[in-house]
């Protein structure tokens, strides 16, 4: 990636992406920018960042925390795939879309909070997140809702994501649900019926 040696981190393995670098505004974290940057532990994105592209933080296995800027619009496919120490994610209200497997295989991830403007969640965005038990959504979101940590469409007629880390052996589909999203239950290993 662009920062293979992670030279921009401090001695504590923290990284702050500024709004400007060499007089140029930074608005995109490019494809593979931090790919396999193993020593990166914490990252803070400035408010100027609008897009995180494909595999930007793929396999940053030391990454534990990320603070998103307030103007982030898109998280690309596989952006945080295999960030196995990432524990929780609070996405800004500005976010519109999350790509395919964007947070796949984030094994330490226990909870996710989705903002009010999110309208697109890619297939298997949180697949194989073995400890993910709850997905929360802003009550102002017009597209999604959360009931008991399970992600539904706003109307509650479709189950969008059943968190992979929920350890229930049985789940009774609530009244009013008429469809189940593609891959909704695919990586939960605990459900038996």
Secondary structure by P-SEA (a helix, b strand, c coil): cccccccccccccbbbbccccccccccccccccccccccccbbbbcccccccccccccccccccbbbbcccccccccccccccccccbbbbcccccccccccccccccccbbbbccccccccccccccccccccccccccccccccccccccccccccccccccccccccccccccccccccccccccccccc
